[in-house]
Amino acid sequence: MEARTKKLVVVALVMAFALVSNPIAAKGQVTLCGMTKEGFASCKPSVQTGVNPLPPSYSCCSALEKADLSCLCFFKKNYPKMLTDNNIDPNLAMQLPAKCNMAGSFSCK
């Protein structure tokens, strides 16, 4: 069973890289954790490392409302290097739900 779980994680990571880095990826039809490539792209200015982050846009907050936040936490906890390699500050990313005034509190456990 553990080998199957590892295979699923690898598939999910490949999808994540495809969504974030491939401009030809399925124009919003492929999702990762409930977010489309466009959703990730709209949030990137708010979570980039090495720059003053912008407030999240309306399109970012809309995408985040549809996201499976616990799924996104899985990547934050288990693959932090994937985030930092893509210039994403995990701490800024965790602030997005509050900055988007999403109902309820959220934190990765």
WOKASUL-V252616 format. One record per residue. N is the residue number from 1. RES is the residue in three letters. PHI is phi in radians with two decimals (NA if undefined). Layout:
n=N res=RES phi=PHI
n=N res=RES phi=PHI
This chain:
n=1 res=MET phi=NA
n=2 res=GLU phi=-1.13
n=3 res=ALA phi=-1.11
n=4 res=ARG phi=-1.14
n=5 res=THR phi=-1.07
n=6 res=LYS phi=-1.09
n=7 res=LYS phi=-1.11
n=8 res=LEU phi=-1.11
n=9 res=VAL phi=-1.13
n=10 res=VAL phi=-1.08
n=11 res=VAL phi=-1.07
n=12 res=ALA phi=-1.11
n=13 res=LEU phi=-1.16
n=14 res=VAL phi=-1.06
n=15 res=MET phi=-1.11
n=16 res=ALA phi=-1.08
n=17 res=PHE phi=-1.12
n=18 res=ALA phi=-1.12
n=19 res=LEU phi=-1.17
n=20 res=VAL phi=-1.38
n=21 res=SER phi=-1.91
n=22 res=ASN phi=-1.75
n=23 res=PRO phi=-1.22
n=24 res=ILE phi=-1.70
n=25 res=ALA phi=-1.07
n=26 res=ALA phi=0.45
n=27 res=LYS phi=0.67
n=28 res=GLY phi=1.55
n=29 res=GLN phi=-1.47
n=30 res=VAL phi=-1.57
n=31 res=THR phi=-2.23
n=32 res=LEU phi=-2.32
n=33 res=CYS phi=0.98
n=34 res=GLY phi=1.44
n=35 res=MET phi=-1.96
n=36 res=THR phi=-1.48
n=37 res=LYS phi=-0.99
n=38 res=GLU phi=-1.13
n=39 res=GLY phi=-1.10
n=40 res=PHE phi=-1.07
n=41 res=ALA phi=-1.10
n=42 res=SER phi=-1.23
n=43 res=CYS phi=-1.59
n=44 res=LYS phi=-0.98
n=45 res=PRO phi=-1.08
n=46 res=SER phi=-1.61
n=47 res=VAL phi=-2.27
n=48 res=GLN phi=-1.22
n=49 res=THR phi=-1.43
n=50 res=GLY phi=1.36
n=51 res=VAL phi=-2.38
n=52 res=ASN phi=-1.30
n=53 res=PRO phi=-1.19
n=54 res=LEU phi=-1.48
n=55 res=PRO phi=-1.08
n=56 res=PRO phi=-1.11
n=57 res=SER phi=-1.37
n=58 res=TYR phi=-1.03
n=59 res=SER phi=-1.17
n=60 res=CYS phi=-1.12
n=61 res=CYS phi=-1.10
n=62 res=SER phi=-1.10
n=63 res=ALA phi=-1.14
n=64 res=LEU phi=-1.14
n=65 res=GLU phi=-1.11
n=66 res=LYS phi=-1.60
n=67 res=ALA phi=-1.35
n=68 res=ASP phi=-1.57
n=69 res=LEU phi=-1.13
n=70 res=SER phi=-1.17
n=71 res=CYS phi=-1.15
n=72 res=LEU phi=-1.11
n=73 res=CYS phi=-1.09
n=74 res=PHE phi=-0.97
n=75 res=PHE phi=-1.21
n=76 res=LYS phi=-1.09
n=77 res=LYS phi=-1.34
n=78 res=ASN phi=-1.68
n=79 res=TYR phi=-2.41
n=80 res=PRO phi=-1.08
n=81 res=LYS phi=-1.13
n=82 res=MET phi=-1.05
n=83 res=LEU phi=-1.20
n=84 res=THR phi=-1.16
n=85 res=ASP phi=-1.13
n=86 res=ASN phi=-1.76
n=87 res=ASN phi=1.02
n=88 res=ILE phi=-1.91
n=89 res=ASP phi=-1.50
n=90 res=PRO phi=-0.99
n=91 res=ASN phi=-1.18
n=92 res=LEU phi=-1.14
n=93 res=ALA phi=-1.08
n=94 res=MET phi=-1.24
n=95 res=GLN phi=-1.46
n=96 res=LEU phi=-1.03
n=97 res=PRO phi=-0.97
n=98 res=ALA phi=-1.19
n=99 res=LYS phi=-1.14
n=100 res=CYS phi=-1.56
n=101 res=ASN phi=0.95
n=102 res=MET phi=-1.31
n=103 res=ALA phi=-1.10
n=104 res=GLY phi=1.37
n=105 res=SER phi=-1.72
n=106 res=PHE phi=-2.54
n=107 res=SER phi=-2.68
n=108 res=CYS phi=-1.31
n=109 res=LYS phi=-1.84
